[in-house]
Amino acid sequence: MDGLLSGLLAYGRCGGAYTLVGGLHYGCASARNKGTCNNRRMIRR
Ligand SMILES: [Zn+2]
């Protein structure tokens, strides 16, 4: 469940989805929008 492909757009740790940030990076939508997640790590697309 922690594979790269399955983890690319849906982040399993908090259940939040990755959302595109600034056109270059993906970040956890929950952390970014709701602050309910402490995963603020960004990944490059
Ligand atoms: Zn999260």
mmCIF file of the protein (N, C-alpha, C, O) and its ligand, coordinates in Angstrom:
data_MODEL
# 
_entry.id   MODEL 
# 
loop_
_entity.id 
_entity.type 
_entity.pdbx_number_of_molecules 
1 polymer     1 
2 non-polymer 1 
# 
_entity_poly.entity_id                      1 
_entity_poly.type                           'polypeptide(L)' 
_entity_poly.nstd_linkage                   no 
_entity_poly.nstd_monomer                   no 
_entity_poly.pdbx_seq_one_letter_code       MDGLLSGLLAYGRCGGAYTLVGGLHYGCASARNKGTCNNRRMIRR 
_entity_poly.pdbx_seq_one_letter_code_can   MDGLLSGLLAYGRCGGAYTLVGGLHYGCASARNKGTCNNRRMIRR 
_entity_poly.pdbx_strand_id                 A 
# 
loop_
_entity_poly_seq.entity_id 
_entity_poly_seq.num 
_entity_poly_seq.mon_id 
_entity_poly_seq.hetero 
1 1  MET n 
1 2  ASP n 
1 3  GLY n 
1 4  LEU n 
1 5  LEU n 
1 6  SER n 
1 7  GLY n 
1 8  LEU n 
1 9  LEU n 
1 10 ALA n 
1 11 TYR n 
1 12 GLY n 
1 13 ARG n 
1 14 CYS n 
1 15 GLY n 
1 16 GLY n 
1 17 ALA n 
1 18 TYR n 
1 19 THR n 
1 20 LEU n 
1 21 VAL n 
1 22 GLY n 
1 23 GLY n 
1 24 LEU n 
1 25 HIS n 
1 26 TYR n 
1 27 GLY n 
1 28 CYS n 
1 29 ALA n 
1 30 SER n 
1 31 ALA n 
1 32 ARG n 
1 33 ASN n 
1 34 LYS n 
1 35 GLY n 
1 36 THR n 
1 37 CYS n 
1 38 ASN n 
1 39 ASN n 
1 40 ARG n 
1 41 ARG n 
1 42 MET n 
1 43 ILE n 
1 44 ARG n 
1 45 ARG n 
# 
loop_
_struct_asym.id 
_struct_asym.entity_id 
A 1 
B 2 
# 
loop_
_chem_comp.id 
_chem_comp.type 
_chem_comp.mon_nstd_flag 
ALA 'L-peptide linking' y 
ARG 'L-peptide linking' y 
ASN 'L-peptide linking' y 
ASP 'L-peptide linking' y 
CYS 'L-peptide linking' y 
GLY 'peptide linking'   y 
HIS 'L-peptide linking' y 
ILE 'L-peptide linking' y 
LEU 'L-peptide linking' y 
LYS 'L-peptide linking' y 
MET 'L-peptide linking' y 
SER 'L-peptide linking' y 
THR 'L-peptide linking' y 
TYR 'L-peptide linking' y 
VAL 'L-peptide linking' y 
ZN  non-polymer         . 
# 
_pdbx_entity_nonpoly.entity_id   2 
_pdbx_entity_nonpoly.name        ? 
_pdbx_entity_nonpoly.comp_id     ZN 
# 
_pdbx_nonpoly_scheme.asym_id         B 
_pdbx_nonpoly_scheme.entity_id       2 
_pdbx_nonpoly_scheme.mon_id          ZN 
_pdbx_nonpoly_scheme.ndb_seq_num     1 
_pdbx_nonpoly_scheme.pdb_seq_num     101 
_pdbx_nonpoly_scheme.auth_seq_num    101 
_pdbx_nonpoly_scheme.pdb_mon_id      ZN 
_pdbx_nonpoly_scheme.auth_mon_id     ZN 
_pdbx_nonpoly_scheme.pdb_strand_id   A 
_pdbx_nonpoly_scheme.pdb_ins_code    . 
# 
loop_
_atom_site.group_PDB 
_atom_site.id 
_atom_site.type_symbol 
_atom_site.label_atom_id 
_atom_site.label_alt_id 
_atom_site.label_comp_id 
_atom_site.label_asym_id 
_atom_site.label_entity_id 
_atom_site.label_seq_id 
_atom_site.pdbx_PDB_ins_code 
_atom_site.Cartn_x 
_atom_site.Cartn_y 
_atom_site.Cartn_z 
_atom_site.occupancy 
_atom_site.B_iso_or_equiv 
_atom_site.pdbx_formal_charge 
_atom_site.auth_seq_id 
_atom_site.auth_comp_id 
_atom_site.auth_asym_id 
_atom_site.auth_atom_id 
_atom_site.pdbx_PDB_model_num 
ATOM   1   N  N  . MET A 1 1  ? 0.831  -1.205 0.000   1.00 0.00 ? 1   MET A N  1 
ATOM   2   C  CA . MET A 1 1  ? 0.000  0.000  0.000   1.00 0.00 ? 1   MET A CA 1 
ATOM   3   C  C  . MET A 1 1  ? 0.862  1.249  0.000   1.00 0.00 ? 1   MET A C  1 
ATOM   4   O  O  . MET A 1 1  ? 0.345  2.365  -0.054  1.00 0.00 ? 1   MET A O  1 
ATOM   5   N  N  . ASP A 1 2  ? 2.156  1.070  0.059   1.00 0.00 ? 2   ASP A N  1 
ATOM   6   C  CA . ASP A 1 2  ? 3.008  2.234  0.144   1.00 0.00 ? 2   ASP A CA 1 
ATOM   7   C  C  . ASP A 1 2  ? 3.879  2.372  -1.100  1.00 0.00 ? 2   ASP A C  1 
ATOM   8   O  O  . ASP A 1 2  ? 4.937  3.000  -1.075  1.00 0.00 ? 2   ASP A O  1 
ATOM   9   N  N  . GLY A 1 3  ? 3.411  1.774  -2.175  1.00 0.00 ? 3   GLY A N  1 
ATOM   10  C  CA . GLY A 1 3  ? 4.183  1.823  -3.409  1.00 0.00 ? 3   GLY A CA 1 
ATOM   11  C  C  . GLY A 1 3  ? 4.224  3.210  -4.007  1.00 0.00 ? 3   GLY A C  1 
ATOM   12  O  O  . GLY A 1 3  ? 3.401  4.069  -3.691  1.00 0.00 ? 3   GLY A O  1 
ATOM   13  N  N  . LEU A 1 4  ? 5.174  3.409  -4.854  1.00 0.00 ? 4   LEU A N  1 
ATOM   14  C  CA . LEU A 1 4  ? 5.318  4.730  -5.451  1.00 0.00 ? 4   LEU A CA 1 
ATOM   15  C  C  . LEU A 1 4  ? 4.118  5.099  -6.314  1.00 0.00 ? 4   LEU A C  1 
ATOM   16  O  O  . LEU A 1 4  ? 3.642  6.234  -6.282  1.00 0.00 ? 4   LEU A O  1 
ATOM   17  N  N  . LEU A 1 5  ? 3.644  4.148  -7.071  1.00 0.00 ? 5   LEU A N  1 
ATOM   18  C  CA . LEU A 1 5  ? 2.538  4.463  -7.972  1.00 0.00 ? 5   LEU A CA 1 
ATOM   19  C  C  . LEU A 1 5  ? 1.257  4.749  -7.217  1.00 0.00 ? 5   LEU A C  1 
ATOM   20  O  O  . LEU A 1 5  ? 0.562  5.724  -7.505  1.00 0.00 ? 5   LEU A O  1 
ATOM   21  N  N  . SER A 1 6  ? 0.947  3.904  -6.254  1.00 0.00 ? 6   SER A N  1 
ATOM   22  C  CA . SER A 1 6  ? -0.298 4.094  -5.519  1.00 0.00 ? 6   SER A CA 1 
ATOM   23  C  C  . SER A 1 6  ? -0.210 5.300  -4.594  1.00 0.00 ? 6   SER A C  1 
ATOM   24  O  O  . SER A 1 6  ? -1.231 5.882  -4.227  1.00 0.00 ? 6   SER A O  1 
ATOM   25  N  N  . GLY A 1 7  ? 1.010  5.676  -4.217  1.00 0.00 ? 7   GLY A N  1 
ATOM   26  C  CA . GLY A 1 7  ? 1.155  6.793  -3.293  1.00 0.00 ? 7   GLY A CA 1 
ATOM   27  C  C  . GLY A 1 7  ? 1.300  8.124  -3.993  1.00 0.00 ? 7   GLY A C  1 
ATOM   28  O  O  . GLY A 1 7  ? 1.417  9.163  -3.344  1.00 0.00 ? 7   GLY A O  1 
ATOM   29  N  N  . LEU A 1 8  ? 1.293  8.100  -5.302  1.00 0.00 ? 8   LEU A N  1 
ATOM   30  C  CA . LEU A 1 8  ? 1.585  9.334  -6.025  1.00 0.00 ? 8   LEU A CA 1 
ATOM   31  C  C  . LEU A 1 8  ? 0.471  10.368 -5.877  1.00 0.00 ? 8   LEU A C  1 
ATOM   32  O  O  . LEU A 1 8  ? 0.738  11.545 -5.631  1.00 0.00 ? 8   LEU A O  1 
ATOM   33  N  N  . LEU A 1 9  ? -0.758 9.934  -6.025  1.00 0.00 ? 9   LEU A N  1 
ATOM   34  C  CA . LEU A 1 9  ? -1.863 10.889 -5.998  1.00 0.00 ? 9   LEU A CA 1 
ATOM   35  C  C  . LEU A 1 9  ? -2.742 10.747 -4.773  1.00 0.00 ? 9   LEU A C  1 
ATOM   36  O  O  . LEU A 1 9  ? -3.501 11.659 -4.444  1.00 0.00 ? 9   LEU A O  1 
ATOM   37  N  N  . ALA A 1 10 ? -2.650 9.631  -4.104  1.00 0.00 ? 10  ALA A N  1 
ATOM   38  C  CA . ALA A 1 10 ? -3.437 9.454  -2.892  1.00 0.00 ? 10  ALA A CA 1 
ATOM   39  C  C  . ALA A 1 10 ? -2.491 9.063  -1.770  1.00 0.00 ? 10  ALA A C  1 
ATOM   40  O  O  . ALA A 1 10 ? -1.848 8.015  -1.821  1.00 0.00 ? 10  ALA A O  1 
ATOM   41  N  N  . TYR A 1 11 ? -2.414 9.892  -0.784  1.00 0.00 ? 11  TYR A N  1 
ATOM   42  C  CA . TYR A 1 11 ? -1.468 9.655  0.282   1.00 0.00 ? 11  TYR A CA 1 
ATOM   43  C  C  . TYR A 1 11 ? -2.124 8.829  1.379   1.00 0.00 ? 11  TYR A C  1 
ATOM   44  O  O  . TYR A 1 11 ? -3.093 9.268  1.999   1.00 0.00 ? 11  TYR A O  1 
ATOM   45  N  N  . GLY A 1 12 ? -1.605 7.659  1.612   1.00 0.00 ? 12  GLY A N  1 
ATOM   46  C  CA . GLY A 1 12 ? -2.272 6.716  2.509   1.00 0.00 ? 12  GLY A CA 1 
ATOM   47  C  C  . GLY A 1 12 ? -2.146 7.042  3.972   1.00 0.00 ? 12  GLY A C  1 
ATOM   48  O  O  . GLY A 1 12 ? -2.928 6.549  4.784   1.00 0.00 ? 12  GLY A O  1 
ATOM   49  N  N  . ARG A 1 13 ? -1.197 7.846  4.322   1.00 0.00 ? 13  ARG A N  1 
ATOM   50  C  CA . ARG A 1 13 ? -0.922 8.044  5.742   1.00 0.00 ? 13  ARG A CA 1 
ATOM   51  C  C  . ARG A 1 13 ? -2.053 8.763  6.458   1.00 0.00 ? 13  ARG A C  1 
ATOM   52  O  O  . ARG A 1 13 ? -2.439 8.387  7.565   1.00 0.00 ? 13  ARG A O  1 
ATOM   53  N  N  . CYS A 1 14 ? -2.577 9.791  5.826   1.00 0.00 ? 14  CYS A N  1 
ATOM   54  C  CA . CYS A 1 14 ? -3.652 10.555 6.457   1.00 0.00 ? 14  CYS A CA 1 
ATOM   55  C  C  . CYS A 1 14 ? -4.953 10.412 5.682   1.00 0.00 ? 14  CYS A C  1 
ATOM   56  O  O  . CYS A 1 14 ? -6.001 10.878 6.128   1.00 0.00 ? 14  CYS A O  1 
ATOM   57  N  N  . GLY A 1 15 ? -4.888 9.770  4.525   1.00 0.00 ? 15  GLY A N  1 
ATOM   58  C  CA . GLY A 1 15 ? -6.084 9.607  3.727   1.00 0.00 ? 15  GLY A CA 1 
ATOM   59  C  C  . GLY A 1 15 ? -6.362 10.778 2.819   1.00 0.00 ? 15  GLY A C  1 
ATOM   60  O  O  . GLY A 1 15 ? -7.294 10.733 2.016   1.00 0.00 ? 15  GLY A O  1 
ATOM   61  N  N  . GLY A 1 16 ? -5.579 11.815 2.931   1.00 0.00 ? 16  GLY A N  1 
ATOM   62  C  CA . GLY A 1 16 ? -5.751 12.984 2.084   1.00 0.00 ? 16  GLY A CA 1 
ATOM   63  C  C  . GLY A 1 16 ? -5.170 12.746 0.708   1.00 0.00 ? 16  GLY A C  1 
ATOM   64  O  O  . GLY A 1 16 ? -4.328 11.869 0.515   1.00 0.00 ? 16  GLY A O  1 
ATOM   65  N  N  . ALA A 1 17 ? -5.619 13.519 -0.223  1.00 0.00 ? 17  ALA A N  1 
ATOM   66  C  CA . ALA A 1 17 ? -5.120 13.403 -1.584  1.00 0.00 ? 17  ALA A CA 1 
ATOM   67  C  C  . ALA A 1 17 ? -4.054 14.455 -1.840  1.00 0.00 ? 17  ALA A C  1 
ATOM   68  O  O  . ALA A 1 17 ? -4.068 15.546 -1.270  1.00 0.00 ? 17  ALA A O  1 
ATOM   69  N  N  . TYR A 1 18 ? -3.155 14.097 -2.695  1.00 0.00 ? 18  TYR A N  1 
ATOM   70  C  CA . TYR A 1 18 ? -2.182 15.092 -3.113  1.00 0.00 ? 18  TYR A CA 1 
ATOM   71  C  C  . TYR A 1 18 ? -2.830 16.075 -4.069  1.00 0.00 ? 18  TYR A C  1 
ATOM   72  O  O  . TYR A 1 18 ? -3.629 15.699 -4.927  1.00 0.00 ? 18  TYR A O  1 
ATOM   73  N  N  . THR A 1 19 ? -2.481 17.311 -3.910  1.00 0.00 ? 19  THR A N  1 
ATOM   74  C  CA . THR A 1 19 ? -2.990 18.341 -4.799  1.00 0.00 ? 19  THR A CA 1 
ATOM   75  C  C  . THR A 1 19 ? -1.826 19.089 -5.424  1.00 0.00 ? 19  THR A C  1 
ATOM   76  O  O  . THR A 1 19 ? -0.769 19.243 -4.811  1.00 0.00 ? 19  THR A O  1 
ATOM   77  N  N  . LEU A 1 20 ? -2.022 19.530 -6.597  1.00 0.00 ? 20  LEU A N  1 
ATOM   78  C  CA . LEU A 1 20 ? -0.959 20.220 -7.312  1.00 0.00 ? 20  LEU A CA 1 
ATOM   79  C  C  . LEU A 1 20 ? -0.738 21.612 -6.717  1.00 0.00 ? 20  LEU A C  1 
ATOM   80  O  O  . LEU A 1 20 ? -1.678 22.389 -6.545  1.00 0.00 ? 20  LEU A O  1 
ATOM   81  N  N  . VAL A 1 21 ? 0.499  21.901 -6.415  1.00 0.00 ? 21  VAL A N  1 
ATOM   82  C  CA . VAL A 1 21 ? 0.831  23.174 -5.791  1.00 0.00 ? 21  VAL A CA 1 
ATOM   83  C  C  . VAL A 1 21 ? 1.809  23.923 -6.678  1.00 0.00 ? 21  VAL A C  1 
ATOM   84  O  O  . VAL A 1 21 ? 2.916  23.452 -6.939  1.00 0.00 ? 21  VAL A O  1 
ATOM   85  N  N  . GLY A 1 22 ? 1.393  25.080 -7.133  1.00 0.00 ? 22  GLY A N  1 
ATOM   86  C  CA . GLY A 1 22 ? 2.293  25.929 -7.880  1.00 0.00 ? 22  GLY A CA 1 
ATOM   87  C  C  . GLY A 1 22 ? 2.700  25.376 -9.232  1.00 0.00 ? 22  GLY A C  1 
ATOM   88  O  O  . GLY A 1 22 ? 3.612  25.904 -9.868  1.00 0.00 ? 22  GLY A O  1 
ATOM   89  N  N  . GLY A 1 23 ? 2.052  24.343 -9.667  1.00 0.00 ? 23  GLY A N  1 
ATOM   90  C  CA . GLY A 1 23 ? 2.325  23.802 -10.978 1.00 0.00 ? 23  GLY A CA 1 
ATOM   91  C  C  . GLY A 1 23 ? 3.537  22.903 -11.060 1.00 0.00 ? 23  GLY A C  1 
ATOM   92  O  O  . GLY A 1 23 ? 3.788  22.289 -12.097 1.00 0.00 ? 23  GLY A O  1 
ATOM   93  N  N  . LEU A 1 24 ? 4.291  22.820 -9.979  1.00 0.00 ? 24  LEU A N  1 
ATOM   94  C  CA . LEU A 1 24 ? 5.513  22.026 -10.027 1.00 0.00 ? 24  LEU A CA 1 
ATOM   95  C  C  . LEU A 1 24 ? 5.578  20.954 -8.954  1.00 0.00 ? 24  LEU A C  1 
ATOM   96  O  O  . LEU A 1 24 ? 6.337  19.992 -9.072  1.00 0.00 ? 24  LEU A O  1 
ATOM   97  N  N  . HIS A 1 25 ? 4.786  21.118 -7.913  1.00 0.00 ? 25  HIS A N  1 
ATOM   98  C  CA . HIS A 1 25 ? 4.882  20.193 -6.808  1.00 0.00 ? 25  HIS A CA 1 
ATOM   99  C  C  . HIS A 1 25 ? 3.507  19.693 -6.380  1.00 0.00 ? 25  HIS A C  1 
ATOM   100 O  O  . HIS A 1 25 ? 2.483  20.336 -6.612  1.00 0.00 ? 25  HIS A O  1 
ATOM   101 N  N  . TYR A 1 26 ? 3.524  18.535 -5.753  1.00 0.00 ? 26  TYR A N  1 
ATOM   102 C  CA . TYR A 1 26 ? 2.317  18.022 -5.127  1.00 0.00 ? 26  TYR A CA 1 
ATOM   103 C  C  . TYR A 1 26 ? 2.492  18.055 -3.618  1.00 0.00 ? 26  TYR A C  1 
ATOM   104 O  O  . TYR A 1 26 ? 3.569  17.778 -3.091  1.00 0.00 ? 26  TYR A O  1 
ATOM   105 N  N  . GLY A 1 27 ? 1.424  18.393 -2.947  1.00 0.00 ? 27  GLY A N  1 
ATOM   106 C  CA . GLY A 1 27 ? 1.453  18.387 -1.496  1.00 0.00 ? 27  GLY A CA 1 
ATOM   107 C  C  . GLY A 1 27 ? 0.154  17.820 -0.963  1.00 0.00 ? 27  GLY A C  1 
ATOM   108 O  O  . GLY A 1 27 ? -0.848 17.756 -1.675  1.00 0.00 ? 27  GLY A O  1 
ATOM   109 N  N  . CYS A 1 28 ? 0.177  17.409 0.296   1.00 0.00 ? 28  CYS A N  1 
ATOM   110 C  CA . CYS A 1 28 ? -1.028 16.848 0.897   1.00 0.00 ? 28  CYS A CA 1 
ATOM   111 C  C  . CYS A 1 28 ? -2.124 17.907 0.978   1.00 0.00 ? 28  CYS A C  1 
ATOM   112 O  O  . CYS A 1 28 ? -1.908 18.995 1.512   1.00 0.00 ? 28  CYS A O  1 
ATOM   113 N  N  . ALA A 1 29 ? -3.274 17.587 0.454   1.00 0.00 ? 29  ALA A N  1 
ATOM   114 C  CA . ALA A 1 29 ? -4.375 18.545 0.419   1.00 0.00 ? 29  ALA A CA 1 
ATOM   115 C  C  . ALA A 1 29 ? -4.870 18.852 1.823   1.00 0.00 ? 29  ALA A C  1 
ATOM   116 O  O  . ALA A 1 29 ? -5.242 19.988 2.117   1.00 0.00 ? 29  ALA A O  1 
ATOM   117 N  N  . SER A 1 30 ? -4.878 17.861 2.680   1.00 0.00 ? 30  SER A N  1 
ATOM   118 C  CA . SER A 1 30 ? -5.351 18.072 4.042   1.00 0.00 ? 30  SER A CA 1 
ATOM   119 C  C  . SER A 1 30 ? -4.432 19.021 4.795   1.00 0.00 ? 30  SER A C  1 
ATOM   120 O  O  . SER A 1 30 ? -4.890 19.902 5.522   1.00 0.00 ? 30  SER A O  1 
ATOM   121 N  N  . ALA A 1 31 ? -3.151 18.834 4.616   1.00 0.00 ? 31  ALA A N  1 
ATOM   122 C  CA . ALA A 1 31 ? -2.190 19.711 5.292   1.00 0.00 ? 31  ALA A CA 1 
ATOM   123 C  C  . ALA A 1 31 ? -2.279 21.124 4.744   1.00 0.00 ? 31  ALA A C  1 
ATOM   124 O  O  . ALA A 1 31 ? -2.183 22.103 5.484   1.00 0.00 ? 31  ALA A O  1 
ATOM   125 N  N  . ARG A 1 32 ? -2.459 21.206 3.476   1.00 0.00 ? 32  ARG A N  1 
ATOM   126 C  CA . ARG A 1 32 ? -2.443 22.532 2.842   1.00 0.00 ? 32  ARG A CA 1 
ATOM   127 C  C  . ARG A 1 32 ? -3.742 23.293 3.084   1.00 0.00 ? 32  ARG A C  1 
ATOM   128 O  O  . ARG A 1 32 ? -3.717 24.487 3.383   1.00 0.00 ? 32  ARG A O  1 
ATOM   129 N  N  . ASN A 1 33 ? -4.861 22.613 2.958   1.00 0.00 ? 33  ASN A N  1 
ATOM   130 C  CA . ASN A 1 33 ? -6.136 23.316 2.983   1.00 0.00 ? 33  ASN A CA 1 
ATOM   131 C  C  . ASN A 1 33 ? -6.780 23.351 4.364   1.00 0.00 ? 33  ASN A C  1 
ATOM   132 O  O  . ASN A 1 33 ? -7.414 24.336 4.741   1.00 0.00 ? 33  ASN A O  1 
ATOM   133 N  N  . LYS A 1 34 ? -6.610 22.268 5.110   1.00 0.00 ? 34  LYS A N  1 
ATOM   134 C  CA . LYS A 1 34 ? -7.342 22.160 6.363   1.00 0.00 ? 34  LYS A CA 1 
ATOM   135 C  C  . LYS A 1 34 ? -6.462 22.166 7.591   1.00 0.00 ? 34  LYS A C  1 
ATOM   136 O  O  . LYS A 1 34 ? -6.931 22.375 8.710   1.00 0.00 ? 34  LYS A O  1 
ATOM   137 N  N  . GLY A 1 35 ? -5.188 21.934 7.374   1.00 0.00 ? 35  GLY A N  1 
ATOM   138 C  CA . GLY A 1 35 ? -4.277 21.928 8.510   1.00 0.00 ? 35  GLY A CA 1 
ATOM   139 C  C  . GLY A 1 35 ? -4.483 20.744 9.435   1.00 0.00 ? 35  GLY A C  1 
ATOM   140 O  O  . GLY A 1 35 ? -4.048 20.767 10.587  1.00 0.00 ? 35  GLY A O  1 
ATOM   141 N  N  . THR A 1 36 ? -5.146 19.708 8.937   1.00 0.00 ? 36  THR A N  1 
ATOM   142 C  CA . THR A 1 36 ? -5.428 18.555 9.775   1.00 0.00 ? 36  THR A CA 1 
ATOM   143 C  C  . THR A 1 36 ? -4.365 17.486 9.634   1.00 0.00 ? 36  THR A C  1 
ATOM   144 O  O  . THR A 1 36 ? -4.492 16.394 10.187  1.00 0.00 ? 36  THR A O  1 
ATOM   145 N  N  . CYS A 1 37 ? -3.348 17.793 8.913   1.00 0.00 ? 37  CYS A N  1 
ATOM   146 C  CA . CYS A 1 37 ? -2.291 16.826 8.676   1.00 0.00 ? 37  CYS A CA 1 
ATOM   147 C  C  . CYS A 1 37 ? -0.953 17.532 8.801   1.00 0.00 ? 37  CYS A C  1 
ATOM   148 O  O  . CYS A 1 37 ? -0.805 18.689 8.406   1.00 0.00 ? 37  CYS A O  1 
ATOM   149 N  N  . ASN A 1 38 ? 0.008  16.831 9.350   1.00 0.00 ? 38  ASN A N  1 
ATOM   150 C  CA . ASN A 1 38 ? 1.316  17.463 9.523   1.00 0.00 ? 38  ASN A CA 1 
ATOM   151 C  C  . ASN A 1 38 ? 2.289  17.088 8.410   1.00 0.00 ? 38  ASN A C  1 
ATOM   152 O  O  . ASN A 1 38 ? 3.486  17.365 8.486   1.00 0.00 ? 38  ASN A O  1 
ATOM   153 N  N  . ASN A 1 39 ? 1.750  16.458 7.389   1.00 0.00 ? 39  ASN A N  1 
ATOM   154 C  CA . ASN A 1 39 ? 2.610  16.107 6.267   1.00 0.00 ? 39  ASN A CA 1 
ATOM   155 C  C  . ASN A 1 39 ? 2.663  17.268 5.273   1.00 0.00 ? 39  ASN A C  1 
ATOM   156 O  O  . ASN A 1 39 ? 1.818  17.382 4.384   1.00 0.00 ? 39  ASN A O  1 
ATOM   157 N  N  . ARG A 1 40 ? 3.635  18.095 5.434   1.00 0.00 ? 40  ARG A N  1 
ATOM   158 C  CA . ARG A 1 40 ? 3.753  19.253 4.554   1.00 0.00 ? 40  ARG A CA 1 
ATOM   159 C  C  . ARG A 1 40 ? 4.862  19.071 3.529   1.00 0.00 ? 40  ARG A C  1 
ATOM   160 O  O  . ARG A 1 40 ? 5.300  20.020 2.878   1.00 0.00 ? 40  ARG A O  1 
ATOM   161 N  N  . ARG A 1 41 ? 5.293  17.846 3.407   1.00 0.00 ? 41  ARG A N  1 
ATOM   162 C  CA . ARG A 1 41 ? 6.336  17.578 2.433   1.00 0.00 ? 41  ARG A CA 1 
ATOM   163 C  C  . ARG A 1 41 ? 5.793  17.711 1.022   1.00 0.00 ? 41  ARG A C  1 
ATOM   164 O  O  . ARG A 1 41 ? 4.686  17.263 0.720   1.00 0.00 ? 41  ARG A O  1 
ATOM   165 N  N  . MET A 1 42 ? 6.565  18.315 0.187   1.00 0.00 ? 42  MET A N  1 
ATOM   166 C  CA . MET A 1 42 ? 6.172  18.454 -1.209  1.00 0.00 ? 42  MET A CA 1 
ATOM   167 C  C  . MET A 1 42 ? 6.973  17.483 -2.058  1.00 0.00 ? 42  MET A C  1 
ATOM   168 O  O  . MET A 1 42 ? 8.140  17.199 -1.789  1.00 0.00 ? 42  MET A O  1 
ATOM   169 N  N  . ILE A 1 43 ? 6.321  16.994 -3.073  1.00 0.00 ? 43  ILE A N  1 
ATOM   170 C  CA . ILE A 1 43 ? 7.035  16.162 -4.027  1.00 0.00 ? 43  ILE A CA 1 
ATOM   171 C  C  . ILE A 1 43 ? 6.924  16.776 -5.401  1.00 0.00 ? 43  ILE A C  1 
ATOM   172 O  O  . ILE A 1 43 ? 5.893  17.348 -5.757  1.00 0.00 ? 43  ILE A O  1 
ATOM   173 N  N  . ARG A 1 44 ? 7.978  16.658 -6.166  1.00 0.00 ? 44  ARG A N  1 
ATOM   174 C  CA . ARG A 1 44 ? 7.936  17.220 -7.511  1.00 0.00 ? 44  ARG A CA 1 
ATOM   175 C  C  . ARG A 1 44 ? 7.160  16.296 -8.420  1.00 0.00 ? 44  ARG A C  1 
ATOM   176 O  O  . ARG A 1 44 ? 7.234  15.074 -8.291  1.00 0.00 ? 44  ARG A O  1 
ATOM   177 N  N  . ARG A 1 45 ? 6.437  16.867 -9.316  1.00 0.00 ? 45  ARG A N  1 
ATOM   178 C  CA . ARG A 1 45 ? 5.666  16.089 -10.237 1.00 0.00 ? 45  ARG A CA 1 
ATOM   179 C  C  . ARG A 1 45 ? 6.577  15.407 -11.264 1.00 0.00 ? 45  ARG A C  1 
ATOM   180 O  O  . ARG A 1 45 ? 6.091  14.692 -12.141 1.00 0.00 ? 45  ARG A O  1 
HETATM 181 ZN ZN . ZN  B 2 .  ? -1.685 14.381 4.809   1.00 0.00 2 101 ZN  A ZN 1 
# 
